[in-house]
Amino acid sequence: MKAAQIEGAVPARRLGRSVAAVVAGFVAVVALSLATDQAMHMLKVYPPWGQPLFATGPLLLALAYRCVYAVFGSWLAARLAPGRPMRHALALGAVGFVVSLLGAAATIPLSLGPVWYPVSLIITALPCAWLGGLIHGEPVR
């Protein structure tokens, strides 16, 4: 019996497509976030790169578009998934959770802004991913 025929085994091609779906969602979120950040810096909504930002309004704006992009990226991961779209959306959410956690650990000691902002990125990672999977059309179970 081939390994792919064993219950629960995932063929290499399908695994590659799963990884590619999650990576595509991640790249979309990062690219959109960085492009919007750059536009906000150029429009002087945000201070120059590397300078602290403590103003609540611009931070709420950043949180809002990051949540929209996280939902979109999770939808994209679900859309490109070879199967089980919600799992792919949530896998991207888990990646976002870990990246946000590491980002918070790295930036909070630098006092570049209020602690609530990086914490809010951690808190919203999985709900945004779930919403992206839900929008894709995955049934709620």
Backbone as CSV, one residue per row, in Angstrom:
resi,resn,N_x,N_y,N_z,CA_x,CA_y,CA_z,C_x,C_y,C_z
1,MET,0.840,-1.170,0.000,0.000,0.000,0.000,0.896,1.248,0.000
2,LYS,0.558,2.210,-0.846,1.332,3.447,-0.915,1.006,4.340,0.274
3,ALA,1.982,5.167,0.628,1.807,6.056,1.786,0.597,6.969,1.599
4,ALA,0.338,7.446,0.358,-0.777,8.354,0.107,-2.121,7.669,0.304
5,GLN,-2.149,6.349,0.261,-3.397,5.620,0.417,-3.724,5.360,1.884
6,ILE,-2.777,5.532,2.748,-2.990,5.318,4.174,-3.915,6.405,4.696
7,GLU,-4.862,6.005,5.529,-5.818,6.952,6.114,-5.096,8.128,6.758
8,GLY,-5.471,9.343,6.376,-4.891,10.531,6.978,-3.616,11.028,6.314
9,ALA,-3.030,10.246,5.425,-1.803,10.684,4.758,-2.153,11.737,3.703
10,VAL,-1.298,12.719,3.548,-1.523,13.788,2.591,-0.495,13.655,1.466
11,PRO,-0.961,13.523,0.225,-0.005,13.448,-0.885,0.863,14.703,-0.936
12,ALA,2.100,14.540,-1.383,3.048,15.659,-1.407,2.519,16.826,-2.229
13,ARG,1.863,16.542,-3.345,1.349,17.619,-4.198,0.289,18.430,-3.463
14,ARG,-0.585,17.732,-2.762,-1.639,18.419,-2.013,-1.045,19.233,-0.865
15,LEU,-0.037,18.685,-0.196,0.643,19.406,0.871,1.292,20.671,0.320
16,GLY,1.924,20.556,-0.841,2.543,21.722,-1.476,1.522,22.796,-1.802
17,ARG,0.355,22.389,-2.282,-0.705,23.355,-2.587,-1.247,23.998,-1.313
18,SER,-1.297,23.218,-0.234,-1.750,23.767,1.047,-0.779,24.820,1.559
19,VAL,0.494,24.496,1.515,1.520,25.448,1.957,1.481,26.695,1.076
20,ALA,1.356,26.506,-0.230,1.308,27.644,-1.157,0.099,28.540,-0.878
21,ALA,-1.041,27.955,-0.528,-2.241,28.742,-0.227,-2.013,29.628,0.992
22,VAL,-1.428,29.064,2.034,-1.181,29.830,3.260,-0.112,30.894,3.013
23,VAL,0.932,30.540,2.277,1.991,31.513,1.962,1.430,32.652,1.116
24,ALA,0.580,32.345,0.146,-0.025,33.389,-0.694,-0.848,34.351,0.158
25,GLY,-1.619,33.811,1.093,-2.391,34.671,1.988,-1.493,35.546,2.839
26,PHE,-0.423,34.966,3.361,0.524,35.718,4.193,1.193,36.837,3.396
27,VAL,1.660,36.521,2.196,2.316,37.519,1.349,1.346,38.653,1.019
28,ALA,0.088,38.320,0.738,-0.907,39.352,0.443,-1.089,40.289,1.633
29,VAL,-1.214,39.730,2.829,-1.412,40.551,4.031,-0.207,41.459,4.269
30,VAL,0.990,40.897,4.177,2.204,41.686,4.428,2.373,42.774,3.368
31,ALA,2.192,42.420,2.097,2.377,43.394,1.018,1.366,44.532,1.125
32,LEU,0.102,44.202,1.357,-0.916,45.246,1.485,-0.666,46.122,2.715
33,SER,-0.270,45.509,3.822,0.000,46.274,5.042,1.174,47.229,4.856
34,LEU,2.259,46.726,4.290,3.438,47.573,4.091,3.173,48.685,3.074
35,ALA,2.439,48.385,2.019,2.124,49.409,1.018,1.245,50.500,1.634
36,THR,0.275,50.108,2.436,-0.587,51.098,3.076,0.188,51.891,4.122
37,ASP,1.041,51.209,4.880,1.895,51.921,5.840,2.729,52.986,5.123
38,GLN,3.341,52.597,4.015,4.177,53.541,3.266,3.359,54.731,2.791
39,ALA,2.160,54.467,2.290,1.294,55.566,1.844,0.960,56.488,3.013
40,MET,0.687,55.926,4.179,0.361,56.739,5.353,1.560,57.578,5.804
41,HIS,2.750,57.036,5.666,3.950,57.821,5.987,4.144,58.944,4.967
42,MET,3.944,58.633,3.705,4.114,59.647,2.656,3.078,60.763,2.787
43,LEU,1.870,60.412,3.219,0.809,61.408,3.409,0.919,62.131,4.752
44,LYS,1.937,61.755,5.524,2.206,62.347,6.834,1.089,62.086,7.855
45,VAL,0.333,61.001,7.635,-0.631,60.551,8.636,0.147,59.908,9.780
46,TYR,1.239,59.245,9.440,2.141,58.627,10.416,3.445,59.410,10.421
47,PRO,4.150,59.393,11.541,5.475,60.033,11.577,6.454,59.235,10.712
48,PRO,7.628,59.787,10.452,8.626,59.046,9.668,8.922,57.681,10.286
49,TRP,9.315,56.734,9.420,9.651,55.384,9.871,10.642,55.444,11.030
50,GLY,10.431,54.620,12.032,11.345,54.508,13.169,11.031,55.441,14.314
51,GLN,10.153,56.413,14.094,9.782,57.325,15.173,8.550,56.780,15.893
52,PRO,8.472,56.997,17.196,7.322,56.488,17.952,5.998,57.083,17.474
53,LEU,4.937,56.302,17.629,3.582,56.755,17.289,2.676,56.406,18.466
54,PHE,2.188,57.420,19.150,1.314,57.211,20.301,-0.097,57.722,20.064
55,ALA,-0.353,58.390,18.935,-1.672,58.949,18.652,-2.679,57.820,18.407
56,THR,-3.792,57.869,19.096,-4.790,56.802,19.024,-5.428,56.694,17.640
57,GLY,-5.761,57.802,17.023,-6.444,57.789,15.723,-5.682,57.026,14.644
58,PRO,-4.430,57.398,14.397,-3.677,56.665,13.379,-3.467,55.190,13.722
59,LEU,-3.348,54.869,15.004,-3.181,53.465,15.392,-4.468,52.680,15.174
60,LEU,-5.612,53.299,15.432,-6.889,52.638,15.147,-7.063,52.432,13.640
61,LEU,-6.616,53.409,12.858,-6.654,53.272,11.398,-5.791,52.088,10.961
62,ALA,-4.584,51.997,11.504,-3.689,50.885,11.165,-4.299,49.546,11.567
63,LEU,-4.893,49.491,12.743,-5.530,48.254,13.188,-6.679,47.881,12.255
64,ALA,-7.457,48.873,11.849,-8.608,48.613,10.975,-8.172,48.028,9.638
65,TYR,-7.186,48.658,8.981,-6.816,48.102,7.677,-6.047,46.799,7.808
66,ARG,-5.340,46.603,8.882,-4.686,45.305,9.084,-5.719,44.197,9.290
67,CYS,-6.795,44.499,9.984,-7.862,43.499,10.148,-8.518,43.186,8.801
68,VAL,-8.800,44.204,8.020,-9.381,43.979,6.685,-8.435,43.126,5.841
69,TYR,-7.148,43.438,5.864,-6.178,42.672,5.083,-6.034,41.240,5.606
70,ALA,-6.133,41.060,6.924,-6.057,39.712,7.499,-7.260,38.877,7.069
71,VAL,-8.439,39.486,7.045,-9.631,38.779,6.568,-9.445,38.414,5.093
72,PHE,-8.981,39.364,4.292,-8.754,39.089,2.879,-7.723,37.978,2.679
73,GLY,-6.604,38.049,3.380,-5.560,37.039,3.240,-6.059,35.660,3.629
74,SER,-6.877,35.591,4.665,-7.439,34.305,5.083,-8.455,33.796,4.068
75,TRP,-9.234,34.703,3.514,-10.153,34.315,2.439,-9.355,33.755,1.264
76,LEU,-8.255,34.428,0.910,-7.417,33.974,-0.203,-6.833,32.594,0.085
77,ALA,-6.336,32.390,1.285,-5.797,31.076,1.654,-6.884,30.007,1.530
78,ALA,-8.085,30.321,1.994,-9.203,29.374,1.892,-9.568,29.125,0.435
79,ARG,-9.564,30.169,-0.354,-9.917,30.063,-1.781,-8.918,29.200,-2.544
80,LEU,-7.643,29.315,-2.212,-6.594,28.579,-2.923,-6.366,27.179,-2.350
81,ALA,-6.975,26.890,-1.213,-6.759,25.610,-0.541,-7.274,24.448,-1.391
82,PRO,-6.520,23.338,-1.425,-6.981,22.172,-2.177,-8.133,21.441,-1.486
83,GLY,-8.372,21.731,-0.243,-9.448,21.129,0.536,-9.450,21.757,1.913
84,ARG,-10.528,21.561,2.654,-10.643,22.090,4.011,-10.252,23.567,4.111
85,PRO,-10.986,24.436,3.444,-10.615,25.856,3.384,-10.516,26.548,4.742
86,MET,-11.422,26.208,5.666,-11.364,26.878,6.972,-10.069,26.534,7.698
87,ARG,-9.592,25.322,7.561,-8.315,24.963,8.202,-7.169,25.799,7.647
88,HIS,-7.206,26.068,6.355,-6.160,26.890,5.745,-6.256,28.335,6.222
89,ALA,-7.482,28.850,6.304,-7.677,30.210,6.809,-7.164,30.317,8.247
90,LEU,-7.504,29.322,9.059,-7.073,29.347,10.459,-5.574,29.083,10.601
91,ALA,-5.000,28.321,9.672,-3.541,28.132,9.684,-2.852,29.479,9.465
92,LEU,-3.388,30.260,8.530,-2.829,31.599,8.318,-3.035,32.452,9.568
93,GLY,-4.187,32.318,10.214,-4.427,33.042,11.462,-3.427,32.661,12.537
94,ALA,-3.081,31.382,12.597,-2.079,30.928,13.574,-0.716,31.538,13.267
95,VAL,-0.376,31.611,11.983,0.887,32.254,11.588,0.849,33.729,11.992
96,GLY,-0.264,34.393,11.717,-0.410,35.794,12.102,-0.326,35.996,13.604
97,PHE,-0.904,35.075,14.356,-0.842,35.126,15.820,0.608,35.056,16.291
98,VAL,1.358,34.089,15.759,2.762,33.913,16.175,3.601,35.117,15.751
99,VAL,3.418,35.580,14.526,4.188,36.741,14.050,3.853,37.977,14.892
100,SER,2.580,38.164,15.209,2.177,39.304,16.051,2.741,39.185,17.459
101,LEU,2.745,37.978,17.985,3.310,37.740,19.318,4.800,38.067,19.342
102,LEU,5.518,37.604,18.333,6.953,37.899,18.237,7.192,39.396,18.029
103,GLY,6.354,40.019,17.200,6.467,41.464,16.977,6.233,42.252,18.250
104,ALA,5.238,41.842,19.021,4.964,42.517,20.298,6.135,42.350,21.258
105,ALA,6.661,41.142,21.337,7.796,40.890,22.232,9.007,41.733,21.842
106,ALA,9.168,41.963,20.547,10.317,42.740,20.073,10.109,44.244,20.216
107,THR,8.880,44.727,20.037,8.666,46.177,19.982,8.208,46.804,21.292
108,ILE,7.503,46.066,22.133,7.019,46.670,23.390,8.173,47.225,24.229
109,PRO,9.281,46.513,24.373,10.385,47.085,25.156,10.999,48.346,24.540
110,LEU,10.802,48.562,23.242,11.371,49.742,22.574,10.526,50.990,22.781
111,SER,9.321,50.833,23.333,8.422,51.947,23.600,8.184,52.803,22.351
112,LEU,7.818,52.127,21.241,7.532,52.827,19.992,6.078,53.284,19.898
113,GLY,5.280,52.871,20.859,3.868,53.224,20.880,3.211,52.553,22.062
114,PRO,1.898,52.733,22.188,1.197,52.133,23.318,1.150,50.605,23.195
115,VAL,1.133,49.941,24.322,1.144,48.480,24.368,-0.139,47.894,23.758
116,TRP,-1.260,48.618,23.842,-2.518,48.070,23.357,-2.467,47.740,21.871
117,TYR,-1.671,48.455,21.100,-1.675,48.217,19.651,-1.099,46.842,19.278
118,PRO,0.120,46.499,19.677,0.601,45.159,19.313,-0.219,44.040,19.964
119,VAL,-0.752,44.300,21.159,-1.603,43.302,21.811,-2.886,43.098,20.998
120,SER,-3.427,44.184,20.455,-4.646,44.062,19.644,-4.392,43.265,18.361
121,LEU,-3.191,43.349,17.821,-2.856,42.542,16.642,-2.847,41.055,16.991
122,ILE,-2.364,40.729,18.176,-2.367,39.334,18.636,-3.807,38.848,18.812
123,ILE,-4.612,39.663,19.464,-5.989,39.286,19.795,-6.857,39.114,18.547
124,THR,-6.620,39.915,17.524,-7.478,39.883,16.333,-7.031,38.874,15.276
125,ALA,-5.868,38.285,15.416,-5.340,37.394,14.365,-6.284,36.231,14.057
126,LEU,-6.684,35.486,15.047,-7.536,34.312,14.803,-8.980,34.673,14.458
127,PRO,-9.607,35.657,15.101,-10.961,36.025,14.664,-11.014,36.526,13.212
128,CYS,-10.025,37.282,12.797,-9.989,37.750,11.402,-9.817,36.570,10.443
129,ALA,-8.998,35.611,10.822,-8.796,34.426,9.984,-10.086,33.622,9.882
130,TRP,-10.771,33.462,10.993,-12.039,32.738,10.997,-13.049,33.443,10.087
131,LEU,-13.109,34.777,10.163,-14.034,35.531,9.332,-13.694,35.360,7.852
132,GLY,-12.408,35.367,7.521,-12.008,35.135,6.132,-12.445,33.774,5.632
133,GLY,-12.299,32.751,6.465,-12.770,31.417,6.094,-14.277,31.367,5.973
134,LEU,-14.972,32.064,6.842,-16.428,32.114,6.811,-16.921,32.817,5.540
135,ILE,-16.289,33.917,5.187,-16.660,34.643,3.975,-16.445,33.777,2.746
136,HIS,-15.395,32.957,2.786,-15.151,32.047,1.657,-16.337,31.118,1.446
137,GLY,-17.041,30.831,2.509,-18.208,29.976,2.383,-18.115,28.686,3.140
138,GLU,-17.123,28.568,3.988,-16.995,27.363,4.809,-18.164,27.325,5.787
139,PRO,-18.886,26.225,5.865,-20.022,26.165,6.796,-19.562,26.178,8.247
140,VAL,-20.372,26.779,9.081,-20.086,26.807,10.506,-20.470,25.448,11.081
141,ARG,-19.583,24.819,11.836,-19.865,23.505,12.420,-19.862,23.579,13.902
